[in-house]
Each structure stands twice: as C-alpha cells, then as structure tokens.
Amino acid sequence: MMDYAFITIKLVTGFIGLWIMTRLLGKKEISQLTPFDFVSAMMLSEIVGNTIYQEDTRYLELIYGLLLWGVLSYLFEKVTQHAKRMRAPLEGTTSILIRDGKIDMREMKRSRLDFGQLRMMLRQKDVFALEEVAYAIFENNGSLSVMKKPGYETPSRKDLGMPHGGSFFVYSLIEEGDIMEDNLKKIGKDKEWLERGLRDQGYRDMKSLAFVEWSREGGFFVMEG
C-alpha cells in the first residue's frame, strides 16, 4: 500500500506543480498547447519514462498511475466545463494587447511580452507594421489573433487598379522609451534626426513613448505609453 500511496502523492503533487509552473512561465512558452495539454504531456511522458528506465517500477504501478491521471484529467475537464467561475483561473484568459490601434502596456507586461516578440508574432501573420493593427489578441495557447485596420485589409491597391510603388521595410526606433540605436544606424539616421522628426509631430518627451516605428513610405507611427 505504501507504493500506491507514494505514487498518489507524486502524481497529485506533479499535477499541481506542473500546472503552476506552466502558468508562471507564461503562454509564449507553451506554443500551440493549452496549459493543461502541456501538463498532461509532461506527466504522461514521465509515467511512461519511469516504466522504461526504472526496473523497480512494476507494470501494475504504471496502470494505476495512468488510471489515476485519467481520473484527475477527467475531473479537471468537468470543473472547467461546468464551473464557469473556475475556468479563467484554471485555464487562463485571453489578453488584448492592441485595442482600437492602441497598445496596452499593462497587458504586454502581464503576458511577459516585449515589442520584439510581439513584432515577431505579427510577422508570422504577415503584418510587418504595428500601424496596420486594429486589434491583437494573445490567445490561451500562445498564438496571436490579429484584426487589421480597414485601410490595410484586402483588396490590395493592385486589385483595385490603384498605383503602387515598391515595398519598404518598417523599423522600430523606440521601444518603451528606449531608442533602438542599431535600427537608426540601419537607416542612416541619428538621435538628433529622430528627436527632430518626433518634435515636428508634437512629441517632445521620447521617454514617454511606448513605441515608435518608421518606414520610408509612411514616415513615423507613434504609440504613446
């Protein structure tokens, strides 16, 4: 009986501990898996791994472990399905990072994201400029859902027979008040040029700006903190 009691303690502790670890790591660490999927995959691989590599683990103990894990998983699913108040703290909630074209710095920090990571996920959605985004929602599974502003939705200029020039890359020049010196060098500009350009648009304190990007075609796009 001591063996089964030990396995019970180990599985329950592992279930709670891995769930807490998954929530603390943040959604970006688990890619397309939900937090519970990640915990299940880790624990099940541990159960099977112990059977393979530890000679003192008996087959019946593995069966018991799998059955216990199945019961815990079933109970967890039932709680999240029927106890709606428990769904958010157990499974997490979506985060609206950009709302109506304005970035929510508090949600960015709560989701443990910086502008580099946000821009990478936007590029994966074929969005290369924050100026194009009306809404960006960080889902529970770590993916990003994007709604573009009406002016950037399809059809394209080519579809409408409108004139269109070349493509221009967009550079981030300020992130959370910090000047991106490397990007300034890439476009052949300096800090004085940046200050002058922002001053012309009415922004005098660069430290108060959450994000600034620039392209040869569109000029400056500014998000205040």
Secondary structure as GFF3:
##gff-version 3
##sequence-region A 1 225
A	DSSP	alpha_helix	2	25	.	.	.	ID=ss1
A	DSSP	three_ten_helix	27	30	.	.	.	ID=ss2
A	DSSP	alpha_helix	35	53	.	.	.	ID=ss3
A	DSSP	alpha_helix	59	82	.	.	.	ID=ss4
A	DSSP	alpha_helix	84	91	.	.	.	ID=ss5
A	DSSP	beta_strand	95	99	.	.	.	ID=ss6
A	DSSP	beta_strand	102	103	.	.	.	ID=ss7
A	DSSP	alpha_helix	105	110	.	.	.	ID=ss8
A	DSSP	alpha_helix	115	124	.	.	.	ID=ss9
A	DSSP	three_ten_helix	130	132	.	.	.	ID=ss10
A	DSSP	beta_strand	133	138	.	.	.	ID=ss11
A	DSSP	beta_strand	144	148	.	.	.	ID=ss12
A	DSSP	three_ten_helix	150	152	.	.	.	ID=ss13
A	DSSP	beta_strand	171	175	.	.	.	ID=ss14
A	DSSP	beta_strand	178	179	.	.	.	ID=ss15
A	DSSP	alpha_helix	181	186	.	.	.	ID=ss16
A	DSSP	alpha_helix	191	200	.	.	.	ID=ss17
A	DSSP	three_ten_helix	206	208	.	.	.	ID=ss18
A	DSSP	beta_strand	209	215	.	.	.	ID=ss19
A	DSSP	beta_strand	219	224	.	.	.	ID=ss20
###
